[in-house]
């Protein structure tokens, strides 16, 4: 079942929350896109420095690796909410041809599994991010380039929290659209 923020459930409060979270994740995705542009400029500057001045920019590999990790987690929640996250749904298509309600239930269940898996990531990663901040952990080579790693950890943590929320909202949306608004226990509009 293709669900996006433009697929209203008919439950006004839920749809408003869904659209708000979609806008927040869209802003995060735009920041990720700007980071991609920054990486491209940084790599070009590094190549020019190497080729014409025999002096590369210090810390480019470290900066790029931290930014790539951040970009993934900045953009993945919006990708899920927009229904563009790659998935193999051949089994769901087969089930849909027999029972659309069963397909919706399985799809919602799979999204709830996503909530659980990403929730484990958040639970495991939170202490690492806090410890990294407390110790002011750095990445790089002393004397050449050092950068704190904790901002990247907190971007990953924020992105994982938003992904967990996106999985939950998608599961709820699929459930409501499959079983109707009365199953959600709330009046429409």
N, C-alpha and C positions, 0 to 999 in steps of 0.2 A: 504494500500500500504506500503510494507516494504521498507523504505529508510534508508540508512546508508551512512557514508562517502565514502564507496566503491561503491555507486550507483551514478556514475557521471551524471550530467545533460547535459553535452556537452558544457556548457558555462564555458570556462576556468577560468575566473576571479572569478566567483561564486564558482566553485569547489575548487579553491585555498583557498578562504576565509573559506569555509566549512571545509576543511582539517586542516587549521591553528587553527580554533576554536576547532575542535575535538582534536587536539594535546594539546592545552592549558587545555581543560577540562579533558583530559586523565592524564595530570600531576597533576591537582587538585585531581583527583580520586586516584592517587597513594599516594598523601599526606594523603588523607582520610584513605586509607588502612594502611599506617604506623601508623596513629593515633589509628586505631583499634588494631594493634599489641601492641602499647604502653598501651592502656587500659587493654588489657589482662595481660601484665606484671605487671602493677600497681595493678590490683585486686589480682593477685597471691601474690605479695609482701605484700599487705594488709592482706590477709588471713594468710600467714605465720607469719606475725607480730602479728596478733591476737592469733593464735594457739600456737606458740612457745614462744613468748615473752610477751604475754598479753598486747601488745601495738600496736594498729592499726596505720597505716600511717595517719597523719592528712590531711584532705581535699580531701580524695578520692571521696566521693560522689559529691562534688562540681566540681572537675576536670572531673570526668566521665560525669556528666550531661552537662558541657560545651562542652566537646569533642564530645559527641554524636550529639548534635545540629550542631556543625561544620562539622562533618563527613557527615551528611545527605546533607548539602548544598554544600560540596566539591564534592560529587559524583553524585548528581542528574542530572546535566546538561549533563555529559558524558553518563549517563544511557539513557537519552532521545535521544541524538544524535546517539547512537548505536542501537536504536530501542528496548531497553530492559525494558523500563518503563512499568509497568503493566497497562493495559487498557482493557476495555470491548469494543470490536469492532464487536460484533455480528450484530449490525444494519448495520455497514459499509460493512460487508461481504454480507449481504442480498442485500444491494443497489448495491454492485459491480457486483452481478450476473445479475442485470437488466441494470445497466449503470455504467461502470467503470469511466467515466468522472464525473458523479455526485458524485460517491464515493470519487474521488480525490478532488473535490471541497469541499465536506463536511469535509474530513479529514484536508485539508488546513484551512478551517474555524475553526475547533476545535483547531488546533494549534494556530491560531490567537487569539482565546479566551484564550488560555494559556498565550500568550504574554500579553493580557490585565490583566488577574488575577495576574500574577507574577509581572507585571508592577505596579499594585496597592500595592503589597507587598513591592516592592523596594521604591515606593513613601512614603509609611507609615513608613518604617523601617529606612530610611536614617536619619531623624531627631533624632530618638532614638539612633542610633549609634553615631552620632556627639555629642549629649548631654552626652551620657555615657562617651565618650572620654574626653570631656571638664570638666566634674565633677570628672573624674577618679573613676567611680562607681566600687564598689568591691562586691564580693560575698564571703560568708563564715562567720565565727564567730571570732569576735575580740578577740585577745589573743591566738587563736588556729591556724586558717588558714584564710588568706585573699588573694584573687586573683582578678585582674582587669577583668571585664566582657567585656570591650570594644573590645578586640581582637576577641572574639567570635562573637560579633555583626558585626564586619567588615567582618569576614569570611562568615557569613550569608548573608550580603549585597553583597559581591562579588559573592557568589554562586547564589543568586537570580538574579543578573544582567546577569551572564552567562547562567542561565536557561532561562531567558527572550530572550536572543540572540539565544539560541538553539531552542526555540519554533519558533522564527521568521525564522531562517534558514531552519528548517524542513518544515514550511508552504510554504516558497518560493520554496524549492526543490520539494515538492509534487506538487505544482502548475505548475512548469516548466515541470516536468515529465508527468503530466496529460495532459496539454494543448500544450506542445511542446515549443521549444526554441523561435519560432516566437512570442509567447504570451508574452515572457519576454522582447521583444524589444531589444535584443542584438544578435549580430552575434556570431556564434560558433567559437571557437578557433581562 
